[in-house]
Amino acid sequence: WGGSMGDTTEVWSLLGVNLITTVTFFYLPIRTALSWLVPLGGATAFTITSAMLWNAGSAQALFIVAVTALAYVGWKGSLRIERHMRSKWRAIKLVERSESKIEEQRASIQTKEEEIQEKELEIKQHTQAVSLLQRVAGGFCDTL
C-alpha cells in the first residue's frame, strides 16, 4: 500500500465503471445475450478515456486489465444466475402443467364415476323391472 496506484482520477473512474457494471448485472433485468454490451462499453470507455486523458504507463494497463476482468466476472455471474433462474422457471412451469393435467384427469375420472353410477342405477332399475315382470308373468303362466 506504500506505492503509488497512479492518478486518483483513474481509481475513481475504475470504481465508477465497476459500480455501473455491477448494478447493471444485479439489478436491471437485462438478458445476458444483450448484457455483455454493458461491460464491453464500460471497459472500452475507460480504455479510451484513460488513453486520452492520462499518461500511459503500467498503472493504466493494470486498470484496463482490472476493468476488463471485473466486467467479465460480473457478466459470467449474471449468466449463471440467469441460467439458474431459467431452469427454476422451467421446473415450475412443468409442475404447473402436470398439476393441470392431473386436475383434468381427476375431473374426467369424476365424470366417468358419475356415468358408472348412473348405469349401475339404470341396470338395477331394469333388473327390478324384469323381476317384477317375471312375477307378473309367473302369475299368468305356470311355466315360468
ChimeraX commands (.cxc) that place a marker at each C-alpha (Angstrom):
marker #1 position 0.00,0.00,0.00 radius 0.5
marker #1 position 3.01,2.24,0.24 radius 0.5
marker #1 position 3.44,2.61,-3.53 radius 0.5
marker #1 position 1.52,4.89,-5.83 radius 0.5
marker #1 position -1.52,3.43,-7.53 radius 0.5
marker #1 position -1.49,6.07,-10.21 radius 0.5
marker #1 position -3.75,9.04,-10.58 radius 0.5
marker #1 position -6.69,9.03,-8.16 radius 0.5
marker #1 position -8.95,10.03,-11.04 radius 0.5
marker #1 position -8.16,6.70,-12.68 radius 0.5
marker #1 position -9.02,4.86,-9.48 radius 0.5
marker #1 position -12.35,6.69,-9.19 radius 0.5
marker #1 position -13.04,6.01,-12.87 radius 0.5
marker #1 position -12.31,2.32,-12.32 radius 0.5
marker #1 position -14.63,2.24,-9.31 radius 0.5
marker #1 position -17.33,4.10,-11.25 radius 0.5
marker #1 position -17.21,1.70,-14.20 radius 0.5
marker #1 position -17.20,-1.25,-11.80 radius 0.5
marker #1 position -20.18,0.17,-9.89 radius 0.5
marker #1 position -22.20,0.74,-13.07 radius 0.5
marker #1 position -21.38,-2.75,-14.34 radius 0.5
marker #1 position -22.23,-4.41,-11.02 radius 0.5
marker #1 position -25.52,-2.53,-10.62 radius 0.5
marker #1 position -26.45,-3.36,-14.20 radius 0.5
marker #1 position -25.81,-7.07,-13.74 radius 0.5
marker #1 position -27.56,-7.42,-10.40 radius 0.5
marker #1 position -30.49,-5.04,-10.56 radius 0.5
marker #1 position -31.50,-4.49,-14.17 radius 0.5
marker #1 position -33.45,-7.29,-15.86 radius 0.5
marker #1 position -31.32,-7.46,-18.99 radius 0.5
marker #1 position -30.79,-10.81,-20.69 radius 0.5
marker #1 position -27.18,-11.92,-20.77 radius 0.5
marker #1 position -27.43,-12.18,-24.54 radius 0.5
marker #1 position -27.52,-8.35,-24.50 radius 0.5
marker #1 position -25.85,-7.52,-21.20 radius 0.5
marker #1 position -22.34,-8.24,-22.47 radius 0.5
marker #1 position -22.57,-4.84,-24.15 radius 0.5
marker #1 position -22.50,-3.09,-20.76 radius 0.5
marker #1 position -19.08,-4.32,-19.59 radius 0.5
marker #1 position -17.67,-4.06,-23.09 radius 0.5
marker #1 position -18.87,-0.47,-23.31 radius 0.5
marker #1 position -17.55,0.32,-19.84 radius 0.5
marker #1 position -14.15,-1.22,-20.49 radius 0.5
marker #1 position -13.92,0.49,-23.87 radius 0.5
marker #1 position -14.95,3.87,-22.46 radius 0.5
marker #1 position -12.46,3.51,-19.61 radius 0.5
marker #1 position -9.68,2.49,-22.00 radius 0.5
marker #1 position -10.34,5.36,-24.41 radius 0.5
marker #1 position -10.67,7.90,-21.60 radius 0.5
marker #1 position -7.51,6.64,-19.94 radius 0.5
marker #1 position -5.58,6.77,-23.19 radius 0.5
marker #1 position -6.73,10.31,-23.97 radius 0.5
marker #1 position -6.53,11.96,-20.56 radius 0.5
marker #1 position -3.79,10.27,-18.57 radius 0.5
marker #1 position -0.21,9.29,-19.15 radius 0.5
marker #1 position 0.34,5.81,-20.48 radius 0.5
marker #1 position 2.00,3.53,-18.02 radius 0.5
marker #1 position 1.88,0.27,-16.16 radius 0.5
marker #1 position -0.83,1.57,-13.80 radius 0.5
marker #1 position -3.06,2.33,-16.78 radius 0.5
marker #1 position -2.56,-1.17,-18.21 radius 0.5
marker #1 position -3.32,-2.63,-14.77 radius 0.5
marker #1 position -6.53,-0.61,-14.54 radius 0.5
marker #1 position -7.60,-1.66,-18.03 radius 0.5
marker #1 position -6.99,-5.32,-17.19 radius 0.5
marker #1 position -8.83,-4.85,-13.89 radius 0.5
marker #1 position -11.86,-3.25,-15.57 radius 0.5
marker #1 position -11.97,-5.99,-18.19 radius 0.5
marker #1 position -11.59,-8.76,-15.60 radius 0.5
marker #1 position -14.26,-7.28,-13.30 radius 0.5
marker #1 position -16.62,-6.84,-16.24 radius 0.5
marker #1 position -16.09,-10.43,-17.38 radius 0.5
marker #1 position -16.55,-11.86,-13.88 radius 0.5
marker #1 position -19.72,-9.79,-13.40 radius 0.5
marker #1 position -21.13,-10.90,-16.75 radius 0.5
marker #1 position -20.28,-14.54,-16.04 radius 0.5
marker #1 position -22.02,-14.32,-12.66 radius 0.5
marker #1 position -25.05,-12.78,-14.32 radius 0.5
marker #1 position -25.07,-15.59,-16.89 radius 0.5
marker #1 position -25.01,-18.23,-14.13 radius 0.5
marker #1 position -27.83,-16.53,-12.25 radius 0.5
marker #1 position -29.91,-16.29,-15.44 radius 0.5
marker #1 position -29.37,-19.97,-16.24 radius 0.5
marker #1 position -30.38,-20.92,-12.71 radius 0.5
marker #1 position -33.49,-18.74,-12.83 radius 0.5
marker #1 position -34.48,-20.15,-16.23 radius 0.5
marker #1 position -34.10,-23.75,-15.07 radius 0.5
marker #1 position -36.14,-22.92,-11.96 radius 0.5
marker #1 position -38.80,-21.26,-14.14 radius 0.5
marker #1 position -38.90,-24.30,-16.46 radius 0.5
marker #1 position -39.30,-26.64,-13.48 radius 0.5
marker #1 position -42.15,-24.54,-12.08 radius 0.5
marker #1 position -43.89,-24.49,-15.48 radius 0.5
marker #1 position -43.50,-28.27,-15.77 radius 0.5
marker #1 position -45.06,-28.73,-12.33 radius 0.5
marker #1 position -47.91,-26.36,-13.24 radius 0.5
marker #1 position -48.58,-28.27,-16.48 radius 0.5
marker #1 position -48.52,-31.56,-14.58 radius 0.5
marker #1 position -50.93,-30.18,-11.99 radius 0.5
marker #1 position -53.33,-29.02,-14.69 radius 0.5
marker #1 position -53.18,-32.45,-16.37 radius 0.5
marker #1 position -53.85,-34.13,-13.03 radius 0.5
marker #1 position -56.85,-31.84,-12.47 radius 0.5
marker #1 position -58.17,-32.65,-15.96 radius 0.5
marker #1 position -57.76,-36.37,-15.29 radius 0.5
marker #1 position -59.37,-36.01,-11.87 radius 0.5
marker #1 position -62.37,-34.25,-13.45 radius 0.5
marker #1 position -62.56,-36.93,-16.16 radius 0.5
marker #1 position -62.46,-39.69,-13.54 radius 0.5
marker #1 position -65.20,-37.95,-11.57 radius 0.5
marker #1 position -67.36,-37.71,-14.70 radius 0.5
marker #1 position -66.77,-41.38,-15.53 radius 0.5
marker #1 position -67.61,-42.42,-11.96 radius 0.5
marker #1 position -70.88,-40.48,-12.18 radius 0.5
marker #1 position -71.66,-42.18,-15.51 radius 0.5
marker #1 position -70.89,-45.59,-13.98 radius 0.5
marker #1 position -73.19,-44.85,-11.02 radius 0.5
marker #1 position -75.96,-43.80,-13.40 radius 0.5
marker #1 position -75.51,-47.00,-15.44 radius 0.5
marker #1 position -75.48,-49.13,-12.28 radius 0.5
marker #1 position -78.69,-47.44,-11.12 radius 0.5
marker #1 position -80.20,-47.99,-14.56 radius 0.5
marker #1 position -79.18,-51.68,-14.51 radius 0.5
marker #1 position -80.61,-52.05,-11.00 radius 0.5
marker #1 position -83.91,-50.46,-12.11 radius 0.5
marker #1 position -84.05,-52.71,-15.19 radius 0.5
marker #1 position -83.28,-55.77,-13.04 radius 0.5
marker #1 position -86.11,-54.85,-10.67 radius 0.5
marker #1 position -88.46,-54.27,-13.63 radius 0.5
marker #1 position -87.53,-57.65,-15.13 radius 0.5
marker #1 position -88.06,-59.30,-11.74 radius 0.5
marker #1 position -91.48,-57.70,-11.38 radius 0.5
marker #1 position -92.41,-58.68,-14.93 radius 0.5
marker #1 position -91.30,-62.27,-14.20 radius 0.5
marker #1 position -93.57,-62.33,-11.14 radius 0.5
marker #1 position -96.50,-60.96,-13.13 radius 0.5
marker #1 position -95.83,-63.41,-15.93 radius 0.5
marker #1 position -95.47,-66.19,-13.33 radius 0.5
marker #1 position -98.90,-65.34,-12.05 radius 0.5
marker #1 position -100.38,-65.83,-15.51 radius 0.5
marker #1 position -98.31,-68.83,-16.55 radius 0.5
marker #1 position -97.20,-71.84,-14.60 radius 0.5
marker #1 position -94.16,-72.46,-16.79 radius 0.5
marker #1 position -92.08,-69.58,-15.58 radius 0.5
marker link #1:1,2 radius 0.2
marker link #1:2,3 radius 0.2
marker link #1:3,4 radius 0.2
marker link #1:4,5 radius 0.2
marker link #1:5,6 radius 0.2
marker link #1:6,7 radius 0.2
marker link #1:7,8 radius 0.2
marker link #1:8,9 radius 0.2
marker link #1:9,10 radius 0.2
marker link #1:10,11 radius 0.2
marker link #1:11,12 radius 0.2
marker link #1:12,13 radius 0.2
marker link #1:13,14 radius 0.2
marker link #1:14,15 radius 0.2
marker link #1:15,16 radius 0.2
marker link #1:16,17 radius 0.2
marker link #1:17,18 radius 0.2
marker link #1:18,19 radius 0.2
marker link #1:19,20 radius 0.2
marker link #1:20,21 radius 0.2
marker link #1:21,22 radius 0.2
marker link #1:22,23 radius 0.2
marker link #1:23,24 radius 0.2
marker link #1:24,25 radius 0.2
marker link #1:25,26 radius 0.2
marker link #1:26,27 radius 0.2
marker link #1:27,28 radius 0.2
marker link #1:28,29 radius 0.2
marker link #1:29,30 radius 0.2
marker link #1:30,31 radius 0.2
marker link #1:31,32 radius 0.2
marker link #1:32,33 radius 0.2
marker link #1:33,34 radius 0.2
marker link #1:34,35 radius 0.2
marker link #1:35,36 radius 0.2
marker link #1:36,37 radius 0.2
marker link #1:37,38 radius 0.2
marker link #1:38,39 radius 0.2
marker link #1:39,40 radius 0.2
marker link #1:40,41 radius 0.2
marker link #1:41,42 radius 0.2
marker link #1:42,43 radius 0.2
marker link #1:43,44 radius 0.2
marker link #1:44,45 radius 0.2
marker link #1:45,46 radius 0.2
marker link #1:46,47 radius 0.2
marker link #1:47,48 radius 0.2
marker link #1:48,49 radius 0.2
marker link #1:49,50 radius 0.2
marker link #1:50,51 radius 0.2
marker link #1:51,52 radius 0.2
marker link #1:52,53 radius 0.2
marker link #1:53,54 radius 0.2
marker link #1:54,55 radius 0.2
marker link #1:55,56 radius 0.2
marker link #1:56,57 radius 0.2
marker link #1:57,58 radius 0.2
marker link #1:58,59 radius 0.2
marker link #1:59,60 radius 0.2
marker link #1:60,61 radius 0.2
marker link #1:61,62 radius 0.2
marker link #1:62,63 radius 0.2
marker link #1:63,64 radius 0.2
marker link #1:64,65 radius 0.2
marker link #1:65,66 radius 0.2
marker link #1:66,67 radius 0.2
marker link #1:67,68 radius 0.2
marker link #1:68,69 radius 0.2
marker link #1:69,70 radius 0.2
marker link #1:70,71 radius 0.2
marker link #1:71,72 radius 0.2
marker link #1:72,73 radius 0.2
marker link #1:73,74 radius 0.2
marker link #1:74,75 radius 0.2
marker link #1:75,76 radius 0.2
marker link #1:76,77 radius 0.2
marker link #1:77,78 radius 0.2
marker link #1:78,79 radius 0.2
marker link #1:79,80 radius 0.2
marker link #1:80,81 radius 0.2
marker link #1:81,82 radius 0.2
marker link #1:82,83 radius 0.2
marker link #1:83,84 radius 0.2
marker link #1:84,85 radius 0.2
marker link #1:85,86 radius 0.2
marker link #1:86,87 radius 0.2
marker link #1:87,88 radius 0.2
marker link #1:88,89 radius 0.2
marker link #1:89,90 radius 0.2
marker link #1:90,91 radius 0.2
marker link #1:91,92 radius 0.2
marker link #1:92,93 radius 0.2
marker link #1:93,94 radius 0.2
marker link #1:94,95 radius 0.2
marker link #1:95,96 radius 0.2
marker link #1:96,97 radius 0.2
marker link #1:97,98 radius 0.2
marker link #1:98,99 radius 0.2
marker link #1:99,100 radius 0.2
marker link #1:100,101 radius 0.2
marker link #1:101,102 radius 0.2
marker link #1:102,103 radius 0.2
marker link #1:103,104 radius 0.2
marker link #1:104,105 radius 0.2
marker link #1:105,106 radius 0.2
marker link #1:106,107 radius 0.2
marker link #1:107,108 radius 0.2
marker link #1:108,109 radius 0.2
marker link #1:109,110 radius 0.2
marker link #1:110,111 radius 0.2
marker link #1:111,112 radius 0.2
marker link #1:112,113 radius 0.2
marker link #1:113,114 radius 0.2
marker link #1:114,115 radius 0.2
marker link #1:115,116 radius 0.2
marker link #1:116,117 radius 0.2
marker link #1:117,118 radius 0.2
marker link #1:118,119 radius 0.2
marker link #1:119,120 radius 0.2
marker link #1:120,121 radius 0.2
marker link #1:121,122 radius 0.2
marker link #1:122,123 radius 0.2
marker link #1:123,124 radius 0.2
marker link #1:124,125 radius 0.2
marker link #1:125,126 radius 0.2
marker link #1:126,127 radius 0.2
marker link #1:127,128 radius 0.2
marker link #1:128,129 radius 0.2
marker link #1:129,130 radius 0.2
marker link #1:130,131 radius 0.2
marker link #1:131,132 radius 0.2
marker link #1:132,133 radius 0.2
marker link #1:133,134 radius 0.2
marker link #1:134,135 radius 0.2
marker link #1:135,136 radius 0.2
marker link #1:136,137 radius 0.2
marker link #1:137,138 radius 0.2
marker link #1:138,139 radius 0.2
marker link #1:139,140 radius 0.2
marker link #1:140,141 radius 0.2
marker link #1:141,142 radius 0.2
marker link #1:142,143 radius 0.2
marker link #1:143,144 radius 0.2
view
